[in-house]
């Protein structure tokens, strides 16, 4: 496992993105996947061709959560 950490806004996501696109020989302008199914289908196809490491960046937001979304406060009975 590799952990990329550091202060905010120093380019960690950009660095990871550039390496991912170059690894799969895709132009950076390719864009994003419509949904998780499309993304995992792509990865399954690529896994048949070669081994690779799957990287989750900003994992807490993987479900589409907004940064401002908060949990409901805990109510004590």
PyMOL Python script that loads the backbone (N, CA, C, O; Angstrom):
from pymol import cmd

cmd.read_pdbstr("""\
ATOM      1  N   UNK A   1       0.854  -1.166   0.000  1.00  0.00           N
ATOM      2  CA  UNK A   1       0.000   0.000   0.000  1.00  0.00           C
ATOM      3  C   UNK A   1       0.904   1.234   0.000  1.00  0.00           C
ATOM      4  O   UNK A   1       1.946   1.272   0.654  1.00  0.00           O
ATOM      5  N   UNK A   2       0.470   2.225  -0.747  1.00  0.00           N
ATOM      6  CA  UNK A   2       1.169   3.502  -0.792  1.00  0.00           C
ATOM      7  C   UNK A   2       0.213   4.571  -0.301  1.00  0.00           C
ATOM      8  O   UNK A   2      -0.942   4.622  -0.724  1.00  0.00           O
ATOM      9  N   UNK A   3       0.686   5.417   0.583  1.00  0.00           N
ATOM     10  CA  UNK A   3      -0.120   6.513   1.096  1.00  0.00           C
ATOM     11  C   UNK A   3       0.540   7.815   0.673  1.00  0.00           C
ATOM     12  O   UNK A   3       1.704   8.062   0.990  1.00  0.00           O
ATOM     13  N   UNK A   4      -0.206   8.644  -0.042  1.00  0.00           N
ATOM     14  CA  UNK A   4       0.289   9.973  -0.429  1.00  0.00           C
ATOM     15  C   UNK A   4      -0.347  10.975   0.521  1.00  0.00           C
ATOM     16  O   UNK A   4      -1.567  11.143   0.535  1.00  0.00           O
ATOM     17  N   UNK A   5       0.463  11.624   1.294  1.00  0.00           N
ATOM     18  CA  UNK A   5      -0.089  12.587   2.233  1.00  0.00           C
ATOM     19  C   UNK A   5       0.726  13.867   2.201  1.00  0.00           C
ATOM     20  O   UNK A   5       1.867  13.887   1.737  1.00  0.00           O
ATOM     21  N   UNK A   6       0.136  14.907   2.688  1.00  0.00           N
ATOM     22  CA  UNK A   6       0.813  16.199   2.730  1.00  0.00           C
ATOM     23  C   UNK A   6      -0.202  17.300   2.952  1.00  0.00           C
ATOM     24  O   UNK A   6      -1.402  17.052   3.067  1.00  0.00           O
ATOM     25  N   UNK A   7       0.292  18.500   3.009  1.00  0.00           N
ATOM     26  CA  UNK A   7      -0.598  19.643   3.198  1.00  0.00           C
ATOM     27  C   UNK A   7      -1.595  19.718   2.062  1.00  0.00           C
ATOM     28  O   UNK A   7      -1.409  19.129   0.997  1.00  0.00           O
ATOM     29  N   UNK A   8      -2.655  20.459   2.318  1.00  0.00           N
ATOM     30  CA  UNK A   8      -3.677  20.656   1.281  1.00  0.00           C
ATOM     31  C   UNK A   8      -3.125  21.514   0.156  1.00  0.00           C
ATOM     32  O   UNK A   8      -2.270  22.376   0.358  1.00  0.00           O
ATOM     33  N   UNK A   9      -3.650  21.245  -1.047  1.00  0.00           N
ATOM     34  CA  UNK A   9      -3.395  22.078  -2.227  1.00  0.00           C
ATOM     35  C   UNK A   9      -1.928  22.116  -2.664  1.00  0.00           C
ATOM     36  O   UNK A   9      -1.432  23.163  -3.080  1.00  0.00           O
ATOM     37  N   UNK A  10      -1.225  20.961  -2.571  1.00  0.00           N
ATOM     38  CA  UNK A  10       0.151  20.944  -3.045  1.00  0.00           C
ATOM     39  C   UNK A  10       0.335  20.070  -4.290  1.00  0.00           C
ATOM     40  O   UNK A  10       1.446  19.963  -4.810  1.00  0.00           O
ATOM     41  N   UNK A  11      -0.763  19.437  -4.777  1.00  0.00           N
ATOM     42  CA  UNK A  11      -0.688  18.711  -6.039  1.00  0.00           C
ATOM     43  C   UNK A  11      -0.699  17.196  -5.946  1.00  0.00           C
ATOM     44  O   UNK A  11      -0.340  16.526  -6.914  1.00  0.00           O
ATOM     45  N   UNK A  12      -1.096  16.640  -4.826  1.00  0.00           N
ATOM     46  CA  UNK A  12      -1.133  15.177  -4.704  1.00  0.00           C
ATOM     47  C   UNK A  12      -2.084  14.561  -5.722  1.00  0.00           C
ATOM     48  O   UNK A  12      -1.720  13.607  -6.410  1.00  0.00           O
ATOM     49  N   UNK A  13      -3.287  15.091  -5.826  1.00  0.00           N
ATOM     50  CA  UNK A  13      -4.275  14.544  -6.763  1.00  0.00           C
ATOM     51  C   UNK A  13      -3.801  14.690  -8.201  1.00  0.00           C
ATOM     52  O   UNK A  13      -3.964  13.766  -8.998  1.00  0.00           O
ATOM     53  N   UNK A  14      -3.224  15.821  -8.545  1.00  0.00           N
ATOM     54  CA  UNK A  14      -2.719  16.040  -9.902  1.00  0.00           C
ATOM     55  C   UNK A  14      -1.622  15.039 -10.239  1.00  0.00           C
ATOM     56  O   UNK A  14      -1.613  14.467 -11.329  1.00  0.00           O
ATOM     57  N   UNK A  15      -0.713  14.829  -9.321  1.00  0.00           N
ATOM     58  CA  UNK A  15       0.369  13.869  -9.538  1.00  0.00           C
ATOM     59  C   UNK A  15      -0.185  12.467  -9.770  1.00  0.00           C
ATOM     60  O   UNK A  15       0.220  11.786 -10.711  1.00  0.00           O
ATOM     61  N   UNK A  16      -1.102  12.039  -8.920  1.00  0.00           N
ATOM     62  CA  UNK A  16      -1.697  10.705  -9.059  1.00  0.00           C
ATOM     63  C   UNK A  16      -2.445  10.594 -10.381  1.00  0.00           C
ATOM     64  O   UNK A  16      -2.311   9.595 -11.087  1.00  0.00           O
ATOM     65  N   UNK A  17      -3.229  11.609 -10.719  1.00  0.00           N
ATOM     66  CA  UNK A  17      -4.007  11.583 -11.967  1.00  0.00           C
ATOM     67  C   UNK A  17      -3.108  11.455 -13.180  1.00  0.00           C
ATOM     68  O   UNK A  17      -3.383  10.651 -14.071  1.00  0.00           O
ATOM     69  N   UNK A  18      -2.036  12.234 -13.230  1.00  0.00           N
ATOM     70  CA  UNK A  18      -1.136  12.179 -14.380  1.00  0.00           C
ATOM     71  C   UNK A  18      -0.517  10.799 -14.531  1.00  0.00           C
ATOM     72  O   UNK A  18      -0.383  10.298 -15.647  1.00  0.00           O
ATOM     73  N   UNK A  19      -0.143  10.188 -13.433  1.00  0.00           N
ATOM     74  CA  UNK A  19       0.466   8.854 -13.491  1.00  0.00           C
ATOM     75  C   UNK A  19      -0.553   7.805 -13.935  1.00  0.00           C
ATOM     76  O   UNK A  19      -0.214   6.898 -14.695  1.00  0.00           O
ATOM     77  N   UNK A  20      -1.783   7.919 -13.473  1.00  0.00           N
ATOM     78  CA  UNK A  20      -2.824   6.959 -13.852  1.00  0.00           C
ATOM     79  C   UNK A  20      -3.101   7.048 -15.346  1.00  0.00           C
ATOM     80  O   UNK A  20      -3.147   6.027 -16.032  1.00  0.00           O
ATOM     81  N   UNK A  21      -3.284   8.253 -15.850  1.00  0.00           N
ATOM     82  CA  UNK A  21      -3.558   8.407 -17.283  1.00  0.00           C
ATOM     83  C   UNK A  21      -2.399   7.898 -18.125  1.00  0.00           C
ATOM     84  O   UNK A  21      -2.621   7.238 -19.140  1.00  0.00           O
ATOM     85  N   UNK A  22      -1.177   8.189 -17.726  1.00  0.00           N
ATOM     86  CA  UNK A  22      -0.037   7.724 -18.514  1.00  0.00           C
ATOM     87  C   UNK A  22       0.109   6.206 -18.428  1.00  0.00           C
ATOM     88  O   UNK A  22       0.509   5.575 -19.406  1.00  0.00           O
ATOM     89  N   UNK A  23      -0.205   5.610 -17.284  1.00  0.00           N
ATOM     90  CA  UNK A  23      -0.117   4.156 -17.128  1.00  0.00           C
ATOM     91  C   UNK A  23      -1.058   3.444 -18.086  1.00  0.00           C
ATOM     92  O   UNK A  23      -0.689   2.432 -18.680  1.00  0.00           O
ATOM     93  N   UNK A  24      -2.265   3.960 -18.240  1.00  0.00           N
ATOM     94  CA  UNK A  24      -3.251   3.341 -19.120  1.00  0.00           C
ATOM     95  C   UNK A  24      -3.159   3.883 -20.549  1.00  0.00           C
ATOM     96  O   UNK A  24      -4.025   3.580 -21.370  1.00  0.00           O
ATOM     97  N   UNK A  25      -2.137   4.670 -20.864  1.00  0.00           N
ATOM     98  CA  UNK A  25      -1.959   5.243 -22.202  1.00  0.00           C
ATOM     99  C   UNK A  25      -3.212   5.979 -22.675  1.00  0.00           C
ATOM    100  O   UNK A  25      -3.667   5.796 -23.804  1.00  0.00           O
ATOM    101  N   UNK A  26      -3.754   6.807 -21.797  1.00  0.00           N
ATOM    102  CA  UNK A  26      -4.966   7.575 -22.100  1.00  0.00           C
ATOM    103  C   UNK A  26      -4.632   9.062 -22.032  1.00  0.00           C
ATOM    104  O   UNK A  26      -3.859   9.478 -21.169  1.00  0.00           O
ATOM    105  N   UNK A  27      -5.203   9.872 -22.930  1.00  0.00           N
ATOM    106  CA  UNK A  27      -4.992  11.320 -22.816  1.00  0.00           C
ATOM    107  C   UNK A  27      -5.698  11.856 -21.571  1.00  0.00           C
ATOM    108  O   UNK A  27      -6.756  11.354 -21.192  1.00  0.00           O
ATOM    109  N   UNK A  28      -5.120  12.862 -20.944  1.00  0.00           N
ATOM    110  CA  UNK A  28      -5.700  13.457 -19.737  1.00  0.00           C
ATOM    111  C   UNK A  28      -7.084  14.016 -20.020  1.00  0.00           C
ATOM    112  O   UNK A  28      -7.907  14.124 -19.111  1.00  0.00           O
ATOM    113  N   UNK A  29      -7.347  14.370 -21.268  1.00  0.00           N
ATOM    114  CA  UNK A  29      -8.643  14.942 -21.636  1.00  0.00           C
ATOM    115  C   UNK A  29      -9.752  13.885 -21.722  1.00  0.00           C
ATOM    116  O   UNK A  29     -10.879  14.206 -22.101  1.00  0.00           O
ATOM    117  N   UNK A  30      -9.447  12.635 -21.378  1.00  0.00           N
ATOM    118  CA  UNK A  30     -10.431  11.561 -21.465  1.00  0.00           C
ATOM    119  C   UNK A  30     -11.665  11.867 -20.636  1.00  0.00           C
ATOM    120  O   UNK A  30     -12.778  11.549 -21.055  1.00  0.00           O
ATOM    121  N   UNK A  31     -11.498  12.468 -19.490  1.00  0.00           N
ATOM    122  CA  UNK A  31     -12.644  12.822 -18.650  1.00  0.00           C
ATOM    123  C   UNK A  31     -12.906  11.816 -17.554  1.00  0.00           C
ATOM    124  O   UNK A  31     -12.011  11.080 -17.137  1.00  0.00           O
ATOM    125  N   UNK A  32     -14.135  11.794 -17.095  1.00  0.00           N
ATOM    126  CA  UNK A  32     -14.504  10.946 -15.962  1.00  0.00           C
ATOM    127  C   UNK A  32     -15.522   9.896 -16.398  1.00  0.00           C
ATOM    128  O   UNK A  32     -16.117  10.000 -17.470  1.00  0.00           O
ATOM    129  N   UNK A  33     -15.710   8.901 -15.568  1.00  0.00           N
ATOM    130  CA  UNK A  33     -16.702   7.866 -15.832  1.00  0.00           C
ATOM    131  C   UNK A  33     -18.072   8.356 -15.393  1.00  0.00           C
ATOM    132  O   UNK A  33     -18.189   9.177 -14.483  1.00  0.00           O
ATOM    133  N   UNK A  34     -19.097   7.849 -16.044  1.00  0.00           N
ATOM    134  CA  UNK A  34     -20.465   8.231 -15.723  1.00  0.00           C
ATOM    135  C   UNK A  34     -20.872   7.679 -14.357  1.00  0.00           C
ATOM    136  O   UNK A  34     -21.572   8.348 -13.597  1.00  0.00           O
ATOM    137  N   UNK A  35     -20.436   6.470 -14.052  1.00  0.00           N
ATOM    138  CA  UNK A  35     -20.795   5.850 -12.780  1.00  0.00           C
ATOM    139  C   UNK A  35     -19.794   4.777 -12.388  1.00  0.00           C
ATOM    140  O   UNK A  35     -18.847   4.493 -13.122  1.00  0.00           O
ATOM    141  N   UNK A  36     -20.017   4.184 -11.220  1.00  0.00           N
ATOM    142  CA  UNK A  36     -19.108   3.160 -10.723  1.00  0.00           C
ATOM    143  C   UNK A  36     -19.079   1.934 -11.631  1.00  0.00           C
ATOM    144  O   UNK A  36     -18.013   1.355 -11.840  1.00  0.00           O
ATOM    145  N   UNK A  37     -20.219   1.531 -12.171  1.00  0.00           N
ATOM    146  CA  UNK A  37     -20.248   0.345 -13.047  1.00  0.00           C
ATOM    147  C   UNK A  37     -19.332   0.526 -14.246  1.00  0.00           C
ATOM    148  O   UNK A  37     -18.548  -0.361 -14.584  1.00  0.00           O
ATOM    149  N   UNK A  38     -19.438   1.667 -14.877  1.00  0.00           N
ATOM    150  CA  UNK A  38     -18.589   1.948 -16.044  1.00  0.00           C
ATOM    151  C   UNK A  38     -17.106   1.931 -15.661  1.00  0.00           C
ATOM    152  O   UNK A  38     -16.277   1.391 -16.393  1.00  0.00           O
ATOM    153  N   UNK A  39     -16.786   2.515 -14.531  1.00  0.00           N
ATOM    154  CA  UNK A  39     -15.393   2.561 -14.085  1.00  0.00           C
ATOM    155  C   UNK A  39     -14.849   1.163 -13.803  1.00  0.00           C
ATOM    156  O   UNK A  39     -13.738   0.835 -14.219  1.00  0.00           O
ATOM    157  N   UNK A  40     -15.626   0.338 -13.098  1.00  0.00           N
ATOM    158  CA  UNK A  40     -15.143  -1.000 -12.769  1.00  0.00           C
ATOM    159  C   UNK A  40     -15.122  -1.925 -13.982  1.00  0.00           C
ATOM    160  O   UNK A  40     -14.301  -2.841 -14.032  1.00  0.00           O
ATOM    161  N   UNK A  41     -15.993  -1.713 -14.953  1.00  0.00           N
ATOM    162  CA  UNK A  41     -15.919  -2.478 -16.201  1.00  0.00           C
ATOM    163  C   UNK A  41     -14.618  -2.158 -16.937  1.00  0.00           C
ATOM    164  O   UNK A  41     -13.950  -3.054 -17.455  1.00  0.00           O
ATOM    165  N   UNK A  42     -14.270  -0.881 -16.976  1.00  0.00           N
ATOM    166  CA  UNK A  42     -13.013  -0.472 -17.592  1.00  0.00           C
ATOM    167  C   UNK A  42     -11.833  -1.134 -16.884  1.00  0.00           C
ATOM    168  O   UNK A  42     -10.933  -1.668 -17.533  1.00  0.00           O
ATOM    169  N   UNK A  43     -11.840  -1.097 -15.553  1.00  0.00           N
ATOM    170  CA  UNK A  43     -10.747  -1.690 -14.785  1.00  0.00           C
ATOM    171  C   UNK A  43     -10.668  -3.200 -14.992  1.00  0.00           C
ATOM    172  O   UNK A  43      -9.574  -3.758 -15.066  1.00  0.00           O
ATOM    173  N   UNK A  44     -11.814  -3.859 -15.086  1.00  0.00           N
ATOM    174  CA  UNK A  44     -11.826  -5.308 -15.311  1.00  0.00           C
ATOM    175  C   UNK A  44     -11.201  -5.648 -16.658  1.00  0.00           C
ATOM    176  O   UNK A  44     -10.454  -6.620 -16.764  1.00  0.00           O
ATOM    177  N   UNK A  45     -11.497  -4.860 -17.686  1.00  0.00           N
ATOM    178  CA  UNK A  45     -10.891  -5.075 -19.006  1.00  0.00           C
ATOM    179  C   UNK A  45      -9.383  -4.897 -18.931  1.00  0.00           C
ATOM    180  O   UNK A  45      -8.627  -5.707 -19.467  1.00  0.00           O
ATOM    181  N   UNK A  46      -8.947  -3.831 -18.262  1.00  0.00           N
ATOM    182  CA  UNK A  46      -7.511  -3.555 -18.162  1.00  0.00           C
ATOM    183  C   UNK A  46      -6.798  -4.608 -17.326  1.00  0.00           C
ATOM    184  O   UNK A  46      -5.637  -4.921 -17.588  1.00  0.00           O
ATOM    185  N   UNK A  47      -7.479  -5.161 -16.319  1.00  0.00           N
ATOM    186  CA  UNK A  47      -6.867  -6.182 -15.464  1.00  0.00           C
ATOM    187  C   UNK A  47      -6.562  -7.459 -16.250  1.00  0.00           C
ATOM    188  O   UNK A  47      -5.658  -8.213 -15.890  1.00  0.00           O
ATOM    189  N   UNK A  48      -7.317  -7.696 -17.322  1.00  0.00           N
ATOM    190  CA  UNK A  48      -7.029  -8.850 -18.174  1.00  0.00           C
ATOM    191  C   UNK A  48      -5.766  -8.646 -18.993  1.00  0.00           C
ATOM    192  O   UNK A  48      -5.143  -9.613 -19.431  1.00  0.00           O
ATOM    193  N   UNK A  49      -5.384  -7.383 -19.204  1.00  0.00           N
ATOM    194  CA  UNK A  49      -4.215  -7.063 -20.016  1.00  0.00           C
ATOM    195  C   UNK A  49      -2.932  -7.002 -19.194  1.00  0.00           C
ATOM    196  O   UNK A  49      -1.878  -7.445 -19.651  1.00  0.00           O
ATOM    197  N   UNK A  50      -3.019  -6.451 -17.977  1.00  0.00           N
ATOM    198  CA  UNK A  50      -1.825  -6.291 -17.149  1.00  0.00           C
ATOM    199  C   UNK A  50      -2.208  -6.034 -15.702  1.00  0.00           C
ATOM    200  O   UNK A  50      -3.338  -5.649 -15.399  1.00  0.00           O
ATOM    201  N   UNK A  51      -1.252  -6.251 -14.819  1.00  0.00           N
ATOM    202  CA  UNK A  51      -1.475  -6.000 -13.398  1.00  0.00           C
ATOM    203  C   UNK A  51      -1.334  -4.511 -13.118  1.00  0.00           C
ATOM    204  O   UNK A  51      -0.572  -3.812 -13.787  1.00  0.00           O
ATOM    205  N   UNK A  52      -2.071  -4.034 -12.127  1.00  0.00           N
ATOM    206  CA  UNK A  52      -1.969  -2.631 -11.747  1.00  0.00           C
ATOM    207  C   UNK A  52      -2.446  -2.447 -10.316  1.00  0.00           C
ATOM    208  O   UNK A  52      -2.998  -3.360  -9.703  1.00  0.00           O
ATOM    209  N   UNK A  53      -2.225  -1.262  -9.805  1.00  0.00           N
ATOM    210  CA  UNK A  53      -2.645  -0.895  -8.458  1.00  0.00           C
ATOM    211  C   UNK A  53      -3.834   0.041  -8.574  1.00  0.00           C
ATOM    212  O   UNK A  53      -3.804   0.998  -9.348  1.00  0.00           O
ATOM    213  N   UNK A  54      -4.876  -0.231  -7.809  1.00  0.00           N
ATOM    214  CA  UNK A  54      -6.056   0.628  -7.800  1.00  0.00           C
ATOM    215  C   UNK A  54      -5.875   1.694  -6.723  1.00  0.00           C
ATOM    216  O   UNK A  54      -5.589   1.377  -5.569  1.00  0.00           O
ATOM    217  N   UNK A  55      -6.043   2.955  -7.105  1.00  0.00           N
ATOM    218  CA  UNK A  55      -5.848   4.075  -6.191  1.00  0.00           C
ATOM    219  C   UNK A  55      -7.179   4.776  -5.970  1.00  0.00           C
ATOM    220  O   UNK A  55      -7.840   5.167  -6.932  1.00  0.00           O
ATOM    221  N   UNK A  56      -7.575   4.938  -4.719  1.00  0.00           N
ATOM    222  CA  UNK A  56      -8.741   5.744  -4.383  1.00  0.00           C
ATOM    223  C   UNK A  56      -8.230   7.064  -3.840  1.00  0.00           C
ATOM    224  O   UNK A  56      -7.516   7.098  -2.837  1.00  0.00           O
ATOM    225  N   UNK A  57      -8.595   8.144  -4.499  1.00  0.00           N
ATOM    226  CA  UNK A  57      -8.222   9.475  -4.042  1.00  0.00           C
ATOM    227  C   UNK A  57      -9.475  10.132  -3.472  1.00  0.00           C
ATOM    228  O   UNK A  57     -10.543  10.068  -4.079  1.00  0.00           O
ATOM    229  N   UNK A  58      -9.348  10.749  -2.330  1.00  0.00           N
ATOM    230  CA  UNK A  58     -10.500  11.374  -1.660  1.00  0.00           C
ATOM    231  C   UNK A  58     -11.580  10.333  -1.395  1.00  0.00           C
ATOM    232  O   UNK A  58     -12.749  10.548  -1.718  1.00  0.00           O
ATOM    233  N   UNK A  59     -11.196   9.221  -0.815  1.00  0.00           N
ATOM    234  CA  UNK A  59     -12.104   8.104  -0.574  1.00  0.00           C
ATOM    235  C   UNK A  59     -13.379   8.482   0.182  1.00  0.00           C
ATOM    236  O   UNK A  59     -14.436   7.933  -0.132  1.00  0.00           O
ATOM    237  N   UNK A  60     -13.336   9.388   1.159  1.00  0.00           N
ATOM    238  CA  UNK A  60     -14.579   9.737   1.853  1.00  0.00           C
ATOM    239  C   UNK A  60     -15.663  10.275   0.924  1.00  0.00           C
ATOM    240  O   UNK A  60     -16.847  10.222   1.257  1.00  0.00           O
ATOM    241  N   UNK A  61     -15.265  10.791  -0.236  1.00  0.00           N
ATOM    242  CA  UNK A  61     -16.239  11.365  -1.168  1.00  0.00           C
ATOM    243  C   UNK A  61     -16.620  10.395  -2.284  1.00  0.00           C
ATOM    244  O   UNK A  61     -17.261  10.798  -3.255  1.00  0.00           O
ATOM    245  N   UNK A  62     -16.241   9.133  -2.162  1.00  0.00           N
ATOM    246  CA  UNK A  62     -16.490   8.153  -3.216  1.00  0.00           C
ATOM    247  C   UNK A  62     -17.972   7.895  -3.455  1.00  0.00           C
ATOM    248  O   UNK A  62     -18.347   7.436  -4.534  1.00  0.00           O
ATOM    249  N   UNK A  63     -18.810   8.175  -2.487  1.00  0.00           N
ATOM    250  CA  UNK A  63     -20.245   7.939  -2.674  1.00  0.00           C
ATOM    251  C   UNK A  63     -20.956   9.152  -3.243  1.00  0.00           C
ATOM    252  O   UNK A  63     -22.184   9.167  -3.318  1.00  0.00           O
ATOM    253  N   UNK A  64     -20.211  10.160  -3.642  1.00  0.00           N
ATOM    254  CA  UNK A  64     -20.807  11.362  -4.210  1.00  0.00           C
ATOM    255  C   UNK A  64     -21.211  12.372  -3.151  1.00  0.00           C
ATOM    256  O   UNK A  64     -21.916  13.336  -3.452  1.00  0.00           O
ATOM    257  N   UNK A  65     -20.780  12.166  -1.930  1.00  0.00           N
ATOM    258  CA  UNK A  65     -21.147  13.084  -0.846  1.00  0.00           C
ATOM    259  C   UNK A  65     -20.552  14.463  -1.093  1.00  0.00           C
ATOM    260  O   UNK A  65     -19.462  14.593  -1.651  1.00  0.00           O
ATOM    261  N   UNK A  66     -21.255  15.451  -0.686  1.00  0.00           N
ATOM    262  CA  UNK A  66     -20.774  16.828  -0.785  1.00  0.00           C
ATOM    263  C   UNK A  66     -19.932  17.145   0.446  1.00  0.00           C
ATOM    264  O   UNK A  66     -20.158  16.587   1.520  1.00  0.00           O
ATOM    265  N   UNK A  67     -18.973  18.032   0.289  1.00  0.00           N
ATOM    266  CA  UNK A  67     -18.099  18.381   1.407  1.00  0.00           C
ATOM    267  C   UNK A  67     -18.875  18.993   2.561  1.00  0.00           C
ATOM    268  O   UNK A  67     -18.469  18.863   3.716  1.00  0.00           O
ATOM    269  N   UNK A  68     -19.975  19.653   2.267  1.00  0.00           N
ATOM    270  CA  UNK A  68     -20.717  20.321   3.328  1.00  0.00           C
ATOM    271  C   UNK A  68     -21.734  19.419   4.018  1.00  0.00           C
ATOM    272  O   UNK A  68     -22.340  19.816   5.013  1.00  0.00           O
ATOM    273  N   UNK A  69     -21.929  18.198   3.493  1.00  0.00           N
ATOM    274  CA  UNK A  69     -22.907  17.287   4.092  1.00  0.00           C
ATOM    275  C   UNK A  69     -22.386  16.834   5.456  1.00  0.00           C
ATOM    276  O   UNK A  69     -21.216  16.478   5.598  1.00  0.00           O
ATOM    277  N   UNK A  70     -23.260  16.852   6.441  1.00  0.00           N
ATOM    278  CA  UNK A  70     -22.884  16.420   7.775  1.00  0.00           C
ATOM    279  C   UNK A  70     -23.866  15.372   8.253  1.00  0.00           C
ATOM    280  O   UNK A  70     -25.005  15.310   7.791  1.00  0.00           O
ATOM    281  N   UNK A  71     -23.415  14.554   9.177  1.00  0.00           N
ATOM    282  CA  UNK A  71     -24.311  13.580   9.787  1.00  0.00           C
ATOM    283  C   UNK A  71     -25.266  14.292  10.722  1.00  0.00           C
ATOM    284  O   UNK A  71     -24.962  15.351  11.271  1.00  0.00           O
ATOM    285  N   UNK A  72     -26.426  13.685  10.887  1.00  0.00           N
ATOM    286  CA  UNK A  72     -27.383  14.220  11.846  1.00  0.00           C
ATOM    287  C   UNK A  72     -26.777  14.087  13.245  1.00  0.00           C
ATOM    288  O   UNK A  72     -26.106  13.099  13.544  1.00  0.00           O
ATOM    289  N   UNK A  73     -27.014  15.071  14.087  1.00  0.00           N
ATOM    290  CA  UNK A  73     -26.446  14.986  15.446  1.00  0.00           C
ATOM    291  C   UNK A  73     -26.999  13.773  16.186  1.00  0.00           C
ATOM    292  O   UNK A  73     -28.149  13.378  15.995  1.00  0.00           O
ATOM    293  N   UNK A  74     -26.172  13.206  17.017  1.00  0.00           N
ATOM    294  CA  UNK A  74     -26.566  12.039  17.819  1.00  0.00           C
ATOM    295  C   UNK A  74     -27.540  12.489  18.895  1.00  0.00           C
ATOM    296  O   UNK A  74     -27.288  13.446  19.627  1.00  0.00           O
ATOM    297  N   UNK A  75     -28.652  11.781  18.976  1.00  0.00           N
ATOM    298  CA  UNK A  75     -29.663  12.129  19.983  1.00  0.00           C
ATOM    299  C   UNK A  75     -29.606  11.093  21.104  1.00  0.00           C
ATOM    300  O   UNK A  75     -29.824   9.904  20.873  1.00  0.00           O
ATOM    301  N   UNK A  76     -29.319  11.546  22.290  1.00  0.00           N
ATOM    302  CA  UNK A  76     -29.269  10.671  23.450  1.00  0.00           C
ATOM    303  C   UNK A  76     -30.671  10.421  23.968  1.00  0.00           C
ATOM    304  O   UNK A  76     -31.461  11.355  24.105  1.00  0.00           O
ATOM    305  N   UNK A  77     -30.985   9.173  24.255  1.00  0.00           N
ATOM    306  CA  UNK A  77     -32.306   8.852  24.810  1.00  0.00           C
ATOM    307  C   UNK A  77     -32.310   8.973  26.309  1.00  0.00           C
ATOM    308  O   UNK A  77     -33.338   8.740  26.944  1.00  0.00           O
TER     309      UNK A  77
END
""", "prot")
cmd.dss("prot")
cmd.show_as("cartoon", "prot")
cmd.util.cbc("prot")
cmd.orient("prot")
